[in-house]
Amino acid sequence: MSFKGKALYNLLKISHDEDPTVEVKPWQIAQYSNIDSEKLFSRLARLGITLSEQTFMAFADSFDTPEELVDCLWIEEETDERFEECYLIIFELWKRFFPKKQTLSIFGDELDQMICLYDKDALADEEELQKLISDLEDILDQAADSGTSTEEVFQMVCQFCAHDIETFLYDYIIEQMDEGNEIYASELLDGYYDYVSDKKWFDFLKARLIALSDAEDSDSLLLGLLEQQEENPDLDLCFEICRFVVNRGDTEIFFRAADLLLTLINQENEFQAFLDILAEFHRCLDLDYQEKAVLDILSNRKDIPADQAVTLKDKEMIKEYLKDS
């Protein structure tokens, strides 16, 4: 996906924070919000644009976005790295001097910063994040009213964010359910369902949510998902379904999901992840003998390289344990 606004630079900073060996230039990941305005204007001057606070505000007042302002002020090639640094400085000055002049790029940057704090468990007040999530839904609804398809609208807006917003929403809704905030989780699921592109994951969320009040309807949704997976499988989703139904003690759906998983698994790390789930399944059913047998298999395979191919013989062996369950 192509990035717009400040998203690429936010991604570079996130990547560098997670892995300091990622090559970046200091100006690409600088915390411009911590630099005082006088120094920012001095840096702009070194890049060839001389402005004061007054002239900046006079220029900016005529434009709707910081991107339009940079395009006006920069008269050289836009491929020049100095253009990119200039953009980051003007972006910060715009945020500082025009806090009420919101743009998609400003909103995307705010959402990125808030998700970073959330991921680090450093949010002072989660209501700030929830407000941005609500604002995002409003932005999407307004854009969709113009006639553009909901999924296209979502992709367009997400270009201004470094984070995968669809994945974030999925994880955030699950966390709300785990914390007992089912009503809020349901509101988020209903509000964003039409916008996300990979709806099968959000169908799984629906099944998880409905399971809290109606196990039969939840089972119907899960079986429908598994039927879809048989035609167009997603290994990660099949794993999630398996893990979920193990904790519910739902043997019929587990067997169906497990059979499908065994056809999809190719590498040792995937196989061992499945064996972990299978051991948990037996533990939940108090099948101590079968659980120990699976744990012994796991122990004997601990030195096999993670990327080694799993043989058909290995898969057939595990199918026998399923039959005995």
N, C-alpha and C positions, 0 to 999 in steps of 0.2 A: 504494500500500500504506500502511496506517495504521502509525504507529510507537508502540512501547511503551517504558517505561523511559526511559533517557537517550538513546535513539537519535536523536530529533529534534534534540537539542542538539548531539550529535556531528556530525550532518549539517550543521547551521548552521556549526559551527567549521570543518569540512572545506571547505565552500563558501566561507567567508570567507577561509580561508588561501589558497585557489586564486584567489579574486577579491575583493580587499579592498573593492571597491565594493558588495558584497552588504551590504544593511542588516541589522545585528544590534544588539542591546543588549548592553552590556559584561557584564552578569550572565549572559547566555545562553551566552557562549563563554569565560567565565572559567576559568582553570586552577585549580580548587578544590583540587587535590592539593598546590599550592604555597602554600596559605594555612594558617597554623597554626590549631590547634583553637580557641584562645581567640578569635581574630578571627572564626572561623566561628560560634561561639556568640554573639558580639556582634552579628553580622549577623542571626542568627535572632531575637535580642531586638528588634532594630529592626523586624522583620517581625511582632512580636507574640507570639513564642514564647520564653519564658525558660527556659533549661535550662543545667545544668552537665554536666560529663562524667559525674558519678555519676548524676544524674537521667536523662540521656539513655540511659545503659546500662541503667538500671532499667526505663525505658519500653520500649526496643527489645527487651529480653530476652523480652518477652511477645508479640512479633510475628515472623512468618516472613520478611517482606520489608520493605524501606524504604518501598515504596508503601503498605503497610498502616499503617505507623507515621505517615506524613504524613497519611493520611486521618483518623487518630485525633486528631492534634495540631491540625490545621487546622479551625477551626469556622466559617469564613466561606465565601463562594462559591469553588468550585474554579476558576472561570473567571478569577479575579483573578490578575494577573501575579505578585503577591506569593506566591501559592500555588506557582507554577512555580519561583520563585527559592528558596523554602523547600524544595521537593523536591530541588533540585540540592545544597543545603547538607546536608540530611539524608542524601542518597545518599552524599555524600563521607564524612560522619561514620560512616555504617554501614560503609563499606569500611574505614575506619580502625580502628574499635573492635571490629568483628565480622568479621575477615578469614576466619574459618573458616565463617561463616554465608553460604554461597553461594546466590545466587538467579539466575534467568534474566536479570534486568536487569543484575546485576553481571557475569555471564558475558558478555553481549552487549557491555557497555562495555569489558571487557578485550579481547575479540576485535577490537572497533573500533580500540582504541589500538594493538594489535599489527599490524593490517593497515596502519594509517597509517605506522608505523615501517617496515614491509616495503616499502610503496610509495615511501618516501623513501630506501630502501636504508640505513636507520639502525638495523637490528636488531643488537644486541650478540651475540645467540645465536639462530639460527633454530630451535633445538630448542624454545624457548619457544612459538613460533608453531605448530610441529608438534604440541606437546602440546595446545594449544587446539583444533587441528583434530581431533585424536583425541578430545578431551573432547566436542566438538560431535557427533561421530558417536555416542558413547556416549549423550549426551542424546537424540538422535534415536531411537536403537534402543530406549531405555527407554520413551520416549513412544509409539513405534509399537506396543510390546507391549501397550499398553492397549486396542488395537483401532481407534484412529484411523488413517486412511489415511496412508501414508508422505508423500505430497505435502502433505497438510494439516498434518501434524506439522512439516514443513520450513518451510512458510509461517508457521506460528505462532511457531516459534523465531526465524525471521529478522526478525520484527517488532521484536525487541529490538536489532537491529543497524542502523547507519546505512548500512553498505556493502551492495551487492548481493552476497550470499554466493555465490549460484550463479555469477555472473560471476567472482568472485574465485577460486573453486575451479577453474573452467575454465582461467583464466590460470595458476594455480599448478601445475596438473597439466601443462600444456604446458611450463612452465619446468622442471619436474622431468624431463620427457622430453628437453628440449634439453640439460640438464646431465648426461644419462646415467643418471639415477636411475629406470630403467624399472620396477623392482620396486615402489618406493614409489609411483610414478605409477599403476601397475596396482592397488595396494591402495586408493588414494584413489578411483580410478574405480569399482572394485567396491563400495566402502563407501558411496559417495554416489549411485550411479546410480539406485537406487529412489526417492530422495528428491527429486531435481531435477524441475522441471516441464517444462523444454524439453529433452527427451531427445535430440533430433536433434543438438545440439551435442556431447553426451557420446558419441553414436554415432560422430560424427566423430573424437573423441578415441580411441575404441576402434580405429577404422580406422588412425589414425596410429600407435598403439601396436603393433598387429598387424603393420603394415608393416615393423617392425624385424626380424621373424622369418619372416613368411609373406606375401609380396607378393600371392599369388593370393587368399588370404582377405581381405586388405585391399581389394583391387580389388572383390571381391564386395560388401563392406560399402559401399564408396563408390558403386557402381552402384545399390545399393538405396537409398541416401540421395538420389541424383539422381532416382530414380523418384519418391520422396516429394516432392521439390522441384518436380517437374513438376506435381503436383497442388496443393501448398501451398507456394509458393516463399518463400524467405528470401534476400534479396539478399546480406546479409552472409555467410551460410553458403556460398552459391555462390562468392563471392569467395575464401573461405578454402579451399574444395576446389580451386579453380583454382590458387591459389598453391601449395598442397601438391603437387599432381600435376605442376606444372611442374618442381619441383626433383627429382622422381623420374623425369622424362622419360617419363611415361605418356601417350602421344599419344591413345589411344582415349578415356580418361576425360576428358582435357583438352578434346578437341573437343566431347564431350557437355556438359560443364560450361560451356564457352565459348558454345555455341549457346544454352543456357538463360539464361546471363547476358545475352546480347545482347537477349533478349526482355524482360528485367526492367529494364535500364538506361533511365533517363529523363532524367537530368541530365548536364551536361557534366563535372562532377567525377567522376561514376561512370564515364563513358565514358573519360576520360583515365586513371583508375585501371586500367581494363581494358586500355587500350593499353600501359600499363607492363608488365602481366603478359604480354601478347602479345609484346612485344619480348623479354622474358626467355625466353619459350618458344622463340622463334626462335634466340636466343643459345645456349640449351642444346643445340639440334639443329644448331648450326653453320650455320644458314641466314642467312648474312651479308646477302645482298641483301634478304630479307624483313624482317630486323631493322632495317636502315637505312631501309627504306620506312616502317615503323611509327614509327620515331623521328622521321622527317621530318614525318609526319602530326602527331605530338605537338608538335613544335616550331612548326608552323604554327597550332596551336590554343591556344597558351599564353595568348593574350589574351582568349579567350572567357570570359565570366562563368561562374562555377562552377555557378550555378543555371539556366543557359540550357537549354532543352529540346533533346534530341538528335533529329535528324531520322531518318526511316526510310532516307533516302538514305545517311546516314553509316553506319548499321548494315549496310546491304547492301554498302557498300564494304569494310568490315572482313571480312564473310563471305567475300569473294573472296580475301583474304589467307589465311584459314583453309583454303580449298579448295586453295590453292597450296602449302600447307605439307606 
